[in-house]
Amino acid sequence: MRHFYIIVNPKRDDQLKLTKEIQRVILEHGGTCGYQENRVQDKMSFDQKKIPDETELILVVGGDGTLLRAARELAVRNIPLMGVNTGHVGYLCELEADTVIQGVKKLLAGGEYTMESRMLLSGYCLGKPSGIEERIALNDIVIHRCGMLQVVNLILSVNGEYLNTYSADGIIIATPTGSTAYSMSAGGPIVDPRADLLVVTPISPHALNAKSIVLGAEDEITIEVRTRNEGHGGTVEVSFDGDPVGTLNEGDQILVKKAQVRTRILKLSSLSFLERLRKKLQGCSW
């Protein structure tokens, strides 16, 4: 592997010292490597046109949020990603600041690695001209209450067939990758990230029997917003991978399904998913 590119969160790499060190090592070993900063405050986080077509791997320097944005915006390019954690948690990141140089040298020397293909979600608002446009997410799409401190009724249908009405603070639709994020915190199951399926988890449901539901990857989920007290103008917010993208009012619907594109994550570690999970359950760092 010779052709690299770096996307860096400047807030997580002081004066881009680590980014420039990675670039220097790659260039000294005969590779190519450009970089650009991920500007979170901009509508478009970065300029895809600057990424050369021959790029074999994009190193994402920052944290999980930076990697999630890169996965969403670069899915159509089908270029593998590898996260370099300089943030606080970095569960999705393969390398840390003190191991990235060693990892890059391994790739430059033709070392072994594995490539995991991860499922993405697609979501958009139905029947509302000014509604939420189609977007994709790697971890999850979350519909949650905002404003007044009262639960909302969320009507869940699968493939056009009514399934259940949740009185809750919201609903999480997660991918296997996102099963260890917000969904797990809300009581959802842990799923092997290489799987293809949908995990539906209610947030703080007002029912003792409201459990997570695991659906097939080809299923299409529709969620309709209803307030518990008609006429009180309930509004919910929609977030893709934690980024707010818009709101839904009473009667609005959002459709969530598997995206047509996927993202590829490069892994250097030989640890299996079960080994990683065991360490996690034992209270160790991933």
PASEBA-1860 file (N, C-alpha, C; in nm, 3 decimals):
! residues 286
1> MRHFYIIV> 0.085/-0.119/0.000/0.000/0.000/0.000/0.089/0.124/0.000 ~ 0.065/0.214/-0.098/0.152/0.331/-0.113/0.079/0.465/-0.110 ~ -0.046/0.465/-0.148/-0.116/0.592/-0.167/-0.215/0.617/-0.052 ~ -0.183/0.717/0.029/-0.260/0.750/0.148/-0.318/0.892/0.138 ~ -0.416/0.916/0.224/-0.470/1.051/0.238/-0.516/1.065/0.382 ~ -0.505/1.185/0.437/-0.542/1.208/0.577/-0.652/1.313/0.586 ~ -0.756/1.280/0.663/-0.858/1.377/0.703/-0.841/1.398/0.852 ~ -0.822/1.522/0.893/-0.789/1.550/1.033/-0.884/1.651/1.093
9> NPKRDDQL> -0.925/1.625/1.215/-0.999/1.722/1.294/-0.897/1.813/1.361 ~ -0.885/1.940/1.319/-0.781/2.027/1.373/-0.792/2.051/1.523 ~ -0.911/2.031/1.579/-0.928/2.049/1.722/-0.868/1.932/1.800 ~ -0.842/1.820/1.731/-0.788/1.701/1.796/-0.642/1.676/1.761 ~ -0.583/1.763/1.683/-0.442/1.749/1.648/-0.378/1.888/1.649 ~ -0.320/1.923/1.762/-0.267/2.057/1.783/-0.163/2.093/1.676 ~ -0.193/2.200/1.600/-0.106/2.248/1.493/-0.074/2.139/1.391 ~ -0.159/2.038/1.386/-0.147/1.927/1.290/-0.011/1.855/1.302
17> KLTKEIQR> 0.043/1.852/1.422/0.174/1.789/1.442/0.173/1.641/1.405 ~ 0.072/1.568/1.453/0.066/1.424/1.424/0.041/1.401/1.276 ~ -0.049/1.478/1.217/-0.079/1.464/1.074/0.047/1.483/0.989 ~ 0.121/1.585/1.018/0.243/1.614/0.941/0.350/1.508/0.963 ~ 0.354/1.450/1.084/0.450/1.343/1.111/0.413/1.217/1.032 ~ 0.284/1.185/1.026/0.239/1.070/0.946/0.272/1.093/0.799 ~ 0.244/1.211/0.749/0.274/1.243/0.610/0.424/1.231/0.582 ~ 0.506/1.281/0.673/0.652/1.275/0.654/0.699/1.131/0.643
25> VILEHGGT> 0.650/1.043/0.730/0.691/0.903/0.728/0.651/0.836/0.597 ~ 0.530/0.863/0.552/0.481/0.802/0.427/0.565/0.849/0.308 ~ 0.592/0.977/0.301/0.671/1.031/0.190/0.814/0.978/0.194 ~ 0.872/0.964/0.312/1.009/0.913/0.323/1.020/0.768/0.278 ~ 0.909/0.696/0.285/0.908/0.555/0.244/0.857/0.537/0.101 ~ 0.852/0.646/0.026/0.816/0.636/-0.115/0.668/0.638/-0.145 ~ 0.586/0.670/-0.047/0.442/0.675/-0.070/0.395/0.816/-0.102 ~ 0.266/0.830/-0.122/0.206/0.960/-0.144/0.104/0.986/-0.034
33> CGYQENRV> 0.093/1.113/0.007/0.001/1.144/0.116/-0.030/1.293/0.118 ~ -0.155/1.326/0.096/-0.203/1.462/0.115/-0.293/1.465/0.237 ~ -0.336/1.583/0.275/-0.427/1.592/0.388/-0.514/1.717/0.376 ~ -0.624/1.715/0.448/-0.709/1.833/0.462/-0.780/1.827/0.596 ~ -0.821/1.944/0.643/-0.887/1.954/0.772/-1.037/1.931/0.759 ~ -1.092/1.865/0.858/-1.236/1.843/0.866/-1.297/1.959/0.943 ~ -1.372/2.044/0.875/-1.433/2.161/0.936/-1.576/2.129/0.975 ~ -1.595/2.096/1.102/-1.726/2.051/1.149/-1.833/2.157/1.131
41> QDKMSFDQ> -1.796/2.285/1.145/-1.896/2.390/1.141/-1.948/2.417/1.001 ~ -1.878/2.370/0.899/-1.921/2.391/0.761/-2.028/2.291/0.722 ~ -2.110/2.327/0.624/-2.211/2.235/0.573/-2.145/2.111/0.515 ~ -2.040/2.130/0.436/-1.963/2.019/0.383/-1.835/2.011/0.464 ~ -1.813/1.899/0.530/-1.700/1.888/0.621/-1.565/1.899/0.551 ~ -1.558/1.846/0.428/-1.432/1.854/0.354/-1.460/1.842/0.205 ~ -1.357/1.869/0.127/-1.369/1.872/-0.018/-1.325/1.737/-0.076 ~ -1.421/1.660/-0.124/-1.390/1.528/-0.180/-1.302/1.537/-0.304
49> KKIPDETE> -1.313/1.648/-0.377/-1.238/1.661/-0.502/-1.087/1.663/-0.478 ~ -1.045/1.697/-0.357/-0.903/1.702/-0.326/-0.843/1.563/-0.301 ~ -0.927/1.464/-0.285/-0.879/1.328/-0.256/-0.851/1.258/-0.389 ~ -0.725/1.222/-0.416/-0.689/1.160/-0.544/-0.761/1.027/-0.567 ~ -0.788/0.996/-0.693/-0.857/0.873/-0.728/-0.776/0.749/-0.692 ~ -0.642/0.761/-0.691/-0.558/0.644/-0.663/-0.542/0.616/-0.514 ~ -0.608/0.694/-0.429/-0.596/0.676/-0.284/-0.640/0.536/-0.243 ~ -0.553/0.467/-0.169/-0.581/0.331/-0.125/-0.635/0.325/0.018
57> LILVVGGD> -0.604/0.428/0.098/-0.650/0.429/0.237/-0.658/0.574/0.286 ~ -0.768/0.604/0.355/-0.783/0.734/0.418/-0.766/0.717/0.568 ~ -0.666/0.784/0.624/-0.644/0.786/0.767/-0.724/0.903/0.825 ~ -0.812/0.873/0.920/-0.898/0.974/0.980/-0.846/1.004/1.119 ~ -0.783/1.120/1.135/-0.720/1.159/1.260/-0.817/1.245/1.341 ~ -0.857/1.198/1.457/-0.952/1.270/1.541/-1.014/1.176/1.641 ~ -1.143/1.154/1.626/-1.215/1.062/1.714/-1.326/0.994/1.636 ~ -1.418/0.933/1.710/-1.527/0.862/1.644/-1.613/0.955/1.559
65> GTLLRAAR> -1.638/1.078/1.606/-1.721/1.171/1.530/-1.661/1.203/1.394 ~ -1.530/1.223/1.390/-1.463/1.252/1.263/-1.472/1.134/1.169 ~ -1.455/1.013/1.224/-1.464/0.892/1.142/-1.606/0.871/1.090 ~ -1.706/0.898/1.171/-1.845/0.883/1.128/-1.877/0.978/1.013 ~ -1.832/1.102/1.024/-1.857/1.198/0.916/-1.786/1.155/0.787 ~ -1.663/1.107/0.800/-1.590/1.062/0.682/-1.660/0.943/0.617 ~ -1.710/0.851/0.699/-1.779/0.733/0.645/-1.903/0.774/0.568 ~ -1.979/0.872/0.622/-2.101/0.915/0.555/-2.069/0.984/0.422
73> ELAVRNIP> -1.975/1.076/0.425/-1.951/1.160/0.308/-1.867/1.090/0.201 ~ -1.793/0.987/0.239/-1.704/0.921/0.142/-1.752/0.782/0.100 ~ -1.871/0.744/0.144/-1.921/0.611/0.110/-1.927/0.589/-0.040 ~ -1.964/0.692/-0.114/-1.975/0.678/-0.260/-1.839/0.657/-0.326 ~ -1.731/0.697/-0.259/-1.597/0.679/-0.315/-1.543/0.537/-0.293 ~ -1.599/0.467/-0.196/-1.559/0.328/-0.168/-1.410/0.315/-0.135 ~ -1.355/0.417/-0.068/-1.215/0.413/-0.026/-1.211/0.366/0.120 ~ -1.129/0.268/0.154/-1.121/0.220/0.292/-1.079/0.331/0.388
81> LMGVNTGH> -1.128/0.322/0.511/-1.097/0.418/0.616/-1.028/0.347/0.732 ~ -0.943/0.420/0.802/-0.887/0.369/0.928/-0.875/0.487/1.024 ~ -0.935/0.472/1.142/-0.937/0.580/1.238/-0.813/0.585/1.324 ~ -0.767/0.706/1.354/-0.655/0.731/1.444/-0.710/0.816/1.559 ~ -0.720/0.758/1.676/-0.786/0.826/1.787/-0.695/0.925/1.857 ~ -0.735/1.051/1.854/-0.669/1.153/1.935/-0.773/1.221/2.024 ~ -0.892/1.161/2.032/-1.000/1.216/2.113/-1.008/1.148/2.248 ~ -1.130/1.130/2.298/-1.150/1.079/2.433/-1.175/0.928/2.435
89> VGYLCELE> -1.256/0.879/2.344/-1.295/0.738/2.348/-1.241/0.663/2.228 ~ -1.294/0.692/2.111/-1.241/0.632/1.989/-1.264/0.484/1.976 ~ -1.383/0.435/2.010/-1.413/0.293/1.997/-1.403/0.244/1.852 ~ -1.435/0.332/1.758/-1.432/0.292/1.617/-1.292/0.302/1.557 ~ -1.202/0.367/1.626/-1.068/0.391/1.570/-0.977/0.271/1.593 ~ -0.900/0.239/1.492/-0.811/0.124/1.497/-0.680/0.156/1.568 ~ -0.630/0.278/1.552/-0.500/0.314/1.605/-0.510/0.432/1.701 ~ -0.409/0.445/1.787/-0.396/0.558/1.876/-0.281/0.647/1.826
97> ADTVIQGV> -0.269/0.765/1.886/-0.164/0.858/1.844/-0.025/0.797/1.858 ~ -0.006/0.711/1.958/0.126/0.653/1.981/0.151/0.523/1.906 ~ 0.052/0.476/1.830/0.071/0.352/1.752/0.054/0.373/1.602 ~ 0.014/0.493/1.560/-0.018/0.513/1.419/0.106/0.504/1.330 ~ 0.220/0.556/1.374/0.341/0.550/1.290/0.381/0.404/1.267 ~ 0.377/0.324/1.371/0.408/0.182/1.357/0.310/0.114/1.261 ~ 0.181/0.149/1.273/0.081/0.090/1.185/0.099/0.129/1.040 ~ 0.131/0.256/1.015/0.154/0.302/0.879/0.277/0.235/0.819
105> KKLLAGGE> 0.382/0.221/0.896/0.503/0.154/0.847/0.473/0.008/0.811 ~ 0.387/-0.055/0.888/0.348/-0.193/0.859/0.277/-0.201/0.724 ~ 0.188/-0.107/0.697/0.116/-0.106/0.569/0.211/-0.077/0.454 ~ 0.304/0.016/0.474/0.401/0.050/0.370/0.491/-0.068/0.337 ~ 0.515/-0.153/0.436/0.601/-0.269/0.417/0.525/-0.390/0.364 ~ 0.396/-0.371/0.336/0.317/-0.482/0.283/0.264/-0.576/0.388 ~ 0.252/-0.526/0.511/0.203/-0.609/0.620/0.057/-0.650/0.602 ~ 0.018/-0.752/0.676/-0.117/-0.806/0.664/-0.221/-0.715/0.732
113> YTMESRML> -0.339/-0.717/0.675/-0.452/-0.644/0.732/-0.580/-0.710/0.686 ~ -0.689/-0.675/0.748/-0.820/-0.725/0.705/-0.908/-0.606/0.673 ~ -1.008/-0.630/0.589/-1.100/-0.524/0.548/-1.242/-0.566/0.585 ~ -1.309/-0.485/0.663/-1.446/-0.513/0.703/-1.542/-0.422/0.627 ~ -1.643/-0.482/0.568/-1.747/-0.407/0.498/-1.861/-0.380/0.594 ~ -1.891/-0.252/0.616/-1.993/-0.215/0.715/-2.118/-0.159/0.647 ~ -2.231/-0.201/0.696/-2.361/-0.156/0.648/-2.387/-0.011/0.692 ~ -2.454/0.064/0.606/-2.496/0.201/0.637/-2.649/0.210/0.634
121> LSGYCLGK> -2.703/0.309/0.701/-2.846/0.336/0.699/-2.877/0.454/0.608 ~ -2.995/0.452/0.550/-3.047/0.564/0.472/-3.179/0.606/0.532 ~ -3.200/0.737/0.545/-3.326/0.785/0.601/-3.371/0.914/0.536 ~ -3.502/0.930/0.520/-3.557/1.053/0.464/-3.704/1.066/0.502 ~ -3.752/1.190/0.498/-3.889/1.223/0.534/-3.983/1.189/0.419 ~ -4.101/1.136/0.452/-4.200/1.099/0.351/-4.308/1.206/0.337 ~ -4.342/1.238/0.213/-4.458/1.322/0.186/-4.453/1.461/0.243 ~ -4.334/1.521/0.250/-4.322/1.656/0.303/-4.216/1.729/0.222
129> PSGIEERI> -4.257/1.816/0.130/-4.162/1.880/0.038/-4.044/1.946/0.106 ~ -4.067/2.007/0.223/-3.959/2.076/0.293/-3.898/1.991/0.403 ~ -3.920/1.860/0.397/-3.874/1.772/0.503/-3.728/1.734/0.492 ~ -3.691/1.632/0.569/-3.552/1.587/0.575/-3.516/1.514/0.448 ~ -3.413/1.560/0.380/-3.366/1.496/0.258/-3.291/1.368/0.292 ~ -3.277/1.282/0.192/-3.213/1.153/0.216/-3.068/1.172/0.259 ~ -3.032/1.105/0.369/-2.896/1.107/0.422/-2.860/0.965/0.464 ~ -2.731/0.945/0.493/-2.688/0.813/0.538/-2.619/0.825/0.673
137> ALNDIVIH> -2.612/0.712/0.744/-2.550/0.707/0.876/-2.480/0.573/0.892 ~ -2.368/0.575/0.962/-2.294/0.452/0.991/-2.340/0.389/1.122 ~ -2.363/0.471/1.224/-2.403/0.418/1.355/-2.554/0.405/1.369 ~ -2.625/0.518/1.359/-2.767/0.513/1.390/-2.840/0.637/1.341 ~ -2.971/0.622/1.329/-3.064/0.732/1.306/-3.155/0.734/1.428 ~ -3.162/0.851/1.494/-3.236/0.863/1.619/-3.347/0.966/1.605 ~ -3.468/0.929/1.645/-3.582/1.020/1.650/-3.612/1.041/1.797 ~ -3.598/1.163/1.847/-3.611/1.186/1.991/-3.685/1.316/2.018
145> RCGMLQVV> -3.745/1.324/2.133/-3.827/1.439/2.171/-3.740/1.563/2.187 ~ -3.802/1.679/2.173/-3.735/1.805/2.201/-3.841/1.902/2.252 ~ -3.797/2.007/2.317/-3.892/2.104/2.369/-3.955/2.057/2.499 ~ -4.088/2.042/2.502/-4.160/2.008/2.624/-4.117/1.872/2.677 ~ -4.112/1.860/2.809/-4.071/1.736/2.874/-4.189/1.640/2.883 ~ -4.225/1.586/2.769/-4.331/1.486/2.766/-4.298/1.383/2.659 ~ -4.343/1.261/2.684/-4.314/1.155/2.588/-4.397/1.175/2.462 ~ -4.355/1.110/2.356/-4.428/1.115/2.229/-4.466/0.974/2.190
153> NLILSVNG> -4.569/0.964/2.109/-4.608/0.835/2.053/-4.544/0.821/1.915 ~ -4.471/0.716/1.896/-4.403/0.690/1.769/-4.457/0.558/1.713 ~ -4.524/0.570/1.600/-4.590/0.455/1.538/-4.492/0.388/1.443 ~ -4.460/0.263/1.470/-4.360/0.189/1.394/-4.426/0.090/1.299 ~ -4.393/0.101/1.171/-4.440/0.005/1.069/-4.320/-0.053/0.998 ~ -4.330/-0.179/0.959/-4.221/-0.247/0.888/-4.276/-0.299/0.756 ~ -4.216/-0.254/0.647/-4.260/-0.294/0.512/-4.408/-0.264/0.491 ~ -4.453/-0.152/0.548/-4.592/-0.110/0.531/-4.690/-0.173/0.627
161> EYLNTYSA> -4.644/-0.262/0.713/-4.732/-0.331/0.808/-4.711/-0.275/0.949 ~ -4.818/-0.235/1.016/-4.809/-0.181/1.151/-4.748/-0.283/1.246 ~ -4.653/-0.239/1.329/-4.590/-0.328/1.427/-4.622/-0.288/1.570 ~ -4.597/-0.161/1.605/-4.616/-0.121/1.744/-4.618/0.031/1.755 ~ -4.678/0.080/1.862/-4.671/0.222/1.896/-4.595/0.236/2.026 ~ -4.485/0.311/2.021/-4.403/0.332/2.140/-4.436/0.466/2.203 ~ -4.470/0.466/2.331/-4.477/0.589/2.409/-4.342/0.600/2.478 ~ -4.258/0.690/2.429/-4.119/0.693/2.474/-4.058/0.829/2.448
169> DGIIIATP> -3.934/0.843/2.489/-3.859/0.966/2.459/-3.808/0.966/2.316 ~ -3.808/0.850/2.253/-3.761/0.841/2.115/-3.735/0.698/2.074 ~ -3.680/0.683/1.953/-3.646/0.552/1.899/-3.510/0.561/1.830 ~ -3.430/0.456/1.848/-3.301/0.445/1.782/-3.308/0.333/1.678 ~ -3.271/0.365/1.554/-3.254/0.263/1.451/-3.103/0.252/1.429 ~ -3.045/0.139/1.465/-2.900/0.125/1.462/-2.855/0.016/1.367 ~ -2.735/0.035/1.313/-2.666/-0.069/1.237/-2.593/-0.159/1.337 ~ -2.538/-0.272/1.291/-2.452/-0.351/1.380/-2.334/-0.271/1.433
177> TGSTAYSM> -2.276/-0.184/1.350/-2.166/-0.099/1.398/-2.213/-0.010/1.512 ~ -2.334/0.044/1.500/-2.387/0.133/1.601/-2.449/0.064/1.720 ~ -2.450/-0.069/1.721/-2.513/-0.142/1.832/-2.439/-0.122/1.963 ~ -2.310/-0.083/1.957/-2.234/-0.060/2.080/-2.229/0.088/2.117 ~ -2.310/0.169/2.052/-2.314/0.313/2.081/-2.441/0.346/2.160 ~ -2.518/0.442/2.115/-2.638/0.487/2.187/-2.737/0.372/2.209 ~ -2.749/0.286/2.109/-2.844/0.175/2.120/-2.813/0.087/2.241 ~ -2.685/0.056/2.262/-2.646/-0.026/2.378/-2.677/0.047/2.508
185> SAGGPIVD> -2.652/0.179/2.512/-2.681/0.257/2.632/-2.830/0.256/2.665 ~ -2.913/0.243/2.562/-3.058/0.240/2.582/-3.111/0.100/2.607 ~ -3.021/0.001/2.617/-3.063/-0.135/2.647/-3.069/-0.228/2.527 ~ -3.018/-0.184/2.412/-3.021/-0.268/2.292/-2.914/-0.375/2.293 ~ -2.925/-0.474/2.205/-2.830/-0.585/2.200/-2.699/-0.545/2.133 ~ -2.592/-0.617/2.166/-2.463/-0.600/2.100/-2.458/-0.695/1.980 ~ -2.420/-0.641/1.865/-2.422/-0.719/1.740/-2.284/-0.714/1.675 ~ -2.242/-0.823/1.616/-2.117/-0.827/1.540/-2.124/-0.722/1.430
193> PRADLLVV> -2.029/-0.627/1.424/-2.039/-0.517/1.327/-2.033/-0.561/1.181 ~ -1.993/-0.684/1.155/-1.988/-0.733/1.017/-2.123/-0.784/0.968 ~ -2.220/-0.794/1.059/-2.352/-0.846/1.022/-2.430/-0.741/0.943 ~ -2.538/-0.786/0.881/-2.631/-0.697/0.811/-2.769/-0.714/0.873 ~ -2.811/-0.618/0.951/-2.944/-0.620/1.012/-2.974/-0.482/1.071 ~ -3.096/-0.465/1.117/-3.142/-0.339/1.176/-3.183/-0.363/1.321 ~ -3.139/-0.276/1.411/-3.174/-0.288/1.552/-3.261/-0.168/1.590 ~ -3.382/-0.196/1.636/-3.476/-0.091/1.677/-3.487/-0.091/1.829
201> TPISPHAL> -3.450/0.021/1.892/-3.449/0.028/2.038/-3.523/0.154/2.084 ~ -3.628/0.139/2.165/-3.697/0.257/2.219/-3.612/0.323/2.327 ~ -3.624/0.456/2.340/-3.552/0.532/2.441/-3.648/0.561/2.557 ~ -3.617/0.510/2.675/-3.699/0.532/2.795/-3.847/0.507/2.768 ~ -3.883/0.388/2.722/-4.024/0.360/2.692/-4.110/0.355/2.818 ~ -4.234/0.399/2.804/-4.328/0.397/2.917/-4.409/0.268/2.911 ~ -4.339/0.156/2.912/-4.403/0.025/2.910/-4.300/-0.078/2.955 ~ -4.341/-0.173/3.035/-4.248/-0.273/3.087/-4.206/-0.374/2.982
209> NAKSIVLG> -4.289/-0.391/2.878/-4.260/-0.494/2.778/-4.205/-0.438/2.648 ~ -4.159/-0.313/2.649/-4.105/-0.252/2.527/-3.957/-0.291/2.515 ~ -3.928/-0.382/2.426/-3.793/-0.434/2.408/-3.738/-0.395/2.270 ~ -3.608/-0.413/2.255/-3.547/-0.394/2.124/-3.596/-0.501/2.028 ~ -3.597/-0.464/1.900/-3.639/-0.557/1.795/-3.529/-0.562/1.691 ~ -3.491/-0.681/1.650/-3.391/-0.699/1.545/-3.463/-0.740/1.416 ~ -3.439/-0.662/1.310/-3.505/-0.685/1.182/-3.404/-0.716/1.073 ~ -3.453/-0.770/0.963/-3.367/-0.802/0.851/-3.314/-0.677/0.782
217> AEDEITIE> -3.200/-0.692/0.718/-3.136/-0.578/0.654/-3.219/-0.521/0.540 ~ -3.304/-0.601/0.478/-3.383/-0.555/0.365/-3.516/-0.494/0.407 ~ -3.547/-0.497/0.535/-3.672/-0.439/0.582/-3.668/-0.287/0.575 ~ -3.783/-0.226/0.553/-3.797/-0.081/0.552/-3.883/-0.039/0.670 ~ -3.831/0.053/0.749/-3.899/0.095/0.872/-3.956/0.235/0.851 ~ -4.084/0.251/0.885/-4.148/0.382/0.881/-4.190/0.420/1.021 ~ -4.156/0.541/1.061/-4.193/0.591/1.194/-4.277/0.717/1.177 ~ -4.397/0.716/1.235/-4.487/0.832/1.231/-4.495/0.895/1.369
225> VRTRNEGH> -4.495/1.026/1.372/-4.495/1.101/1.499/-4.639/1.133/1.541 ~ -4.670/1.101/1.665/-4.799/1.139/1.724/-4.774/1.190/1.865 ~ -4.849/1.291/1.907/-4.839/1.336/2.046/-4.941/1.262/2.130 ~ -4.913/1.256/2.258/-5.008/1.187/2.348/-5.132/1.271/2.372 ~ -5.114/1.403/2.366/-5.227/1.494/2.382/-5.247/1.570/2.252 ~ -5.344/1.529/2.175/-5.366/1.586/2.042/-5.383/1.738/2.050 ~ -5.315/1.807/1.958/-5.327/1.950/1.953/-5.218/2.025/2.027 ~ -5.128/1.950/2.094/-5.021/2.015/2.169/-4.896/2.036/2.085
233> GGTVEVSF> -4.904/2.004/1.955/-4.797/2.037/1.863/-4.663/1.973/1.894 ~ -4.664/1.842/1.917/-4.541/1.772/1.949/-4.441/1.776/1.834 ~ -4.316/1.799/1.867/-4.210/1.804/1.768/-4.096/1.713/1.814 ~ -4.039/1.637/1.722/-3.925/1.552/1.754/-3.809/1.591/1.665 ~ -3.690/1.566/1.713/-3.568/1.596/1.638/-3.512/1.467/1.580 ~ -3.451/1.477/1.463/-3.390/1.362/1.398/-3.240/1.384/1.389 ~ -3.163/1.284/1.432/-3.018/1.293/1.429/-2.961/1.175/1.354 ~ -2.860/1.202/1.273/-2.786/1.097/1.202/-2.646/1.090/1.262
241> DGDPVGTL> -2.613/0.979/1.322/-2.483/0.963/1.389/-2.456/1.076/1.487 ~ -2.559/1.119/1.556/-2.545/1.222/1.658/-2.554/1.364/1.606 ~ -2.557/1.384/1.475/-2.567/1.518/1.418/-2.713/1.552/1.388 ~ -2.771/1.656/1.450/-2.910/1.693/1.422/-2.925/1.737/1.275 ~ -3.030/1.687/1.210/-3.050/1.721/1.069/-3.185/1.787/1.043 ~ -3.275/1.787/1.141/-3.405/1.848/1.121/-3.506/1.801/1.223 ~ -3.628/1.846/1.208/-3.736/1.810/1.301/-3.855/1.753/1.226 ~ -3.937/1.678/1.299/-4.062/1.625/1.248/-4.174/1.671/1.338
249> NEGDQILV> -4.287/1.705/1.277/-4.404/1.746/1.353/-4.507/1.633/1.355 ~ -4.611/1.654/1.432/-4.714/1.551/1.443/-4.770/1.515/1.305 ~ -4.776/1.386/1.277/-4.825/1.335/1.149/-4.715/1.311/1.046 ~ -4.596/1.367/1.070/-4.484/1.344/0.977/-4.431/1.202/0.990 ~ -4.372/1.155/0.881/-4.316/1.020/0.878/-4.174/1.022/0.825 ~ -4.091/0.934/0.879/-3.956/0.915/0.827/-3.936/0.768/0.794 ~ -3.872/0.742/0.682/-3.845/0.605/0.638/-3.696/0.577/0.656 ~ -3.665/0.463/0.716/-3.527/0.422/0.739/-3.506/0.283/0.680
257> KKAQVRTR> -3.397/0.267/0.606/-3.366/0.138/0.545/-3.215/0.127/0.524 ~ -3.173/0.012/0.478/-3.032/-0.008/0.447/-2.993/0.077/0.328 ~ -2.879/0.145/0.339/-2.831/0.228/0.229/-2.779/0.140/0.116 ~ -2.778/0.195/-0.004/-2.726/0.121/-0.119/-2.574/0.116/-0.121 ~ -2.511/0.207/-0.048/-2.365/0.209/-0.041/-2.320/0.153/0.094 ~ -2.193/0.115/0.101/-2.135/0.061/0.224/-2.004/0.136/0.251 ~ -1.949/0.113/0.367/-1.817/0.169/0.395/-1.723/0.057/0.434 ~ -1.595/0.074/0.402/-1.495/-0.028/0.434/-1.401/0.025/0.542
265> ILKLSSLS> -1.380/-0.057/0.644/-1.293/-0.022/0.755/-1.174/-0.116/0.755 ~ -1.053/-0.060/0.750/-0.932/-0.141/0.752/-0.893/-0.171/0.896 ~ -0.860/-0.299/0.922/-0.823/-0.343/1.056/-0.683/-0.405/1.053 ~ -0.597/-0.357/1.142/-0.464/-0.414/1.158/-0.458/-0.516/1.271 ~ -0.543/-0.498/1.369/-0.541/-0.585/1.486/-0.591/-0.725/1.450 ~ -0.530/-0.827/1.510/-0.572/-0.965/1.486/-0.682/-1.009/1.583 ~ -0.722/-0.917/1.673/-0.827/-0.952/1.768/-0.959/-0.974/1.696 ~ -1.028/-1.081/1.729/-1.159/-1.108/1.672/-1.263/-1.022/1.743
273> FLERLRKK> -1.383/-1.018/1.686/-1.491/-0.943/1.749/-1.519/-0.997/1.889 ~ -1.516/-1.130/1.905/-1.544/-1.189/2.036/-1.436/-1.154/2.138 ~ -1.311/-1.149/2.094/-1.203/-1.109/2.184/-1.219/-0.964/2.228 ~ -1.251/-0.878/2.132/-1.274/-0.737/2.165/-1.393/-0.723/2.261 ~ -1.498/-0.798/2.234/-1.616/-0.792/2.319/-1.585/-0.842/2.459 ~ -1.509/-0.949/2.469/-1.473/-1.001/2.600/-1.395/-0.899/2.682 ~ -1.299/-0.832/2.618/-1.222/-0.729/2.687/-1.311/-0.614/2.730 ~ -1.405/-0.580/2.642/-1.497/-0.471/2.675/-1.583/-0.506/2.795
281> LQGCSW> -1.635/-0.628/2.797/-1.723/-0.670/2.907/-1.645/-0.684/3.038 ~ -1.516/-0.705/3.027/-1.430/-0.714/3.146/-1.385/-0.578/3.196 ~ -1.428/-0.474/3.126/-1.395/-0.339/3.168/-1.267/-0.286/3.113 ~ -1.210/-0.354/3.010/-1.085/-0.307/2.950/-1.116/-0.215/2.834 ~ -1.014/-0.145/2.786/-1.027/-0.060/2.668/-1.026/-0.146/2.545 ~ -1.104/-0.103/2.442/-1.100/-0.172/2.313/-0.965/-0.148/2.250
END
